Amino acid sequence: MVSKIQTKRVYDKADRHDGYRVLVDRVWPRGMSKGKLKADLWLKEAAPSSDLRKWFNHDQSKWEKFKSRYFDELDSKSDTMDTLLNQTGKGRLTLLFSARDTECNQAVALREYLLSRRKNEINK
């Protein structure tokens, strides 16, 4: 089964079409209660390292380099990535993030990484 992987800001309303909702921030979102967030899982291990996050600092000019470094980090977290990939076989997966930038953030990069890994596994 091929399911959809989507990204969504934690401040956007939860929707029944979100499927399995995973918070992929290292730090809990400011002003957000657990009940309001409605995440099925907080997977801090999927977030970029603190050093990488601070280096990137949401500077779009560093986006490609950030993704490359982040993908290197994700390559060393196979158990965490397997958890997410296994979930995609069960239905829709929503990666939750708190960044203001909806196009250049760790959830968008993680989605790209997961889709690439899933494609590689299908083509084996």
C-alpha positions in Angstrom: 0.0 0.0 0.0 1.4 3.4 -1.0 0.1 6.1 1.4 0.5 9.8 1.5 3.1 11.5 3.6 2.2 15.1 4.3 3.5 17.9 6.5 1.5 20.3 8.7 2.2 23.0 11.2 1.3 22.1 14.7 -0.8 25.3 15.0 -3.1 24.2 12.1 -6.2 22.4 13.2 -6.1 18.6 13.4 -8.1 16.9 10.7 -9.5 13.4 10.5 -7.7 13.0 7.1 -4.3 13.6 8.8 -4.0 9.9 9.6 -1.1 9.1 12.0 0.3 12.4 13.4 3.9 12.6 14.4 5.6 15.6 15.9 9.2 15.8 14.5 10.5 18.8 16.5 13.2 18.2 19.1 11.6 20.9 21.4 7.9 20.9 22.3 6.1 23.7 20.4 5.6 26.9 22.4 2.1 27.4 23.7 0.9 24.0 22.6 -0.7 21.6 25.0 -0.6 17.8 24.4 -4.4 17.8 24.1 -4.5 20.6 21.6 -1.7 19.2 19.4 -3.3 15.7 19.1 -0.1 14.0 18.1 0.0 10.2 18.0 3.7 10.2 18.6 6.5 12.7 19.5 9.5 11.4 17.7 12.3 13.7 18.9 14.8 11.3 17.4 13.7 12.2 13.9 14.6 15.9 14.5 17.9 17.4 13.4 20.6 17.6 16.0 20.6 20.8 18.0 23.9 21.8 16.4 22.5 21.4 12.9 19.2 23.2 13.8 21.1 26.1 15.2 23.4 26.3 12.2 20.5 26.3 9.8 18.5 28.8 11.8 15.8 28.7 9.0 18.2 30.5 6.6 16.8 29.5 3.1 20.2 30.1 1.6 21.5 27.1 3.6 18.5 24.9 2.7 20.3 22.4 0.3 23.3 22.1 2.6 21.0 21.6 5.6 19.1 18.8 3.8 22.4 17.1 2.9 23.6 17.2 6.5 20.2 16.2 7.9 20.0 13.3 5.5 23.4 12.1 6.8 22.0 12.3 10.3 18.9 10.4 9.3 21.0 7.6 7.7 22.4 6.8 11.1 18.9 6.6 12.7 17.6 3.5 10.8 15.4 2.3 13.7 13.6 5.7 13.9 13.2 5.9 10.1 11.9 2.3 10.0 9.3 3.3 12.6 8.1 6.1 10.2 8.3 4.0 7.1 6.3 1.2 8.7 3.6 3.7 9.5 3.3 4.7 5.9 2.3 1.2 5.1 -0.7 1.5 7.4 -2.1 4.8 6.0 -1.6 8.5 5.8 1.3 9.9 7.8 1.4 13.6 8.9 4.7 15.1 10.0 4.1 17.9 12.4 6.4 20.9 12.8 6.3 24.3 14.5 8.5 26.4 12.2 6.9 29.4 10.5 8.5 28.5 7.2 6.3 25.9 5.6 8.7 25.1 2.7 12.1 24.9 4.3 11.9 23.0 7.6 12.9 19.6 9.0 9.4 18.1 8.3 9.6 18.9 4.6 13.2 17.5 4.4 12.2 14.4 6.4 9.2 13.8 4.0 11.6 14.0 1.1 14.0 11.6 2.8 11.2 9.1 3.6 9.8 9.2 0.1 13.3 8.6 -1.3 13.9 5.6 1.0 10.5 4.2 0.3 11.1 4.4 -3.4 14.5 2.8 -3.1 12.9 -0.1 -1.0 10.2 -0.6 -3.6 12.8 -0.7 -6.4 14.9 -3.4 -4.7 
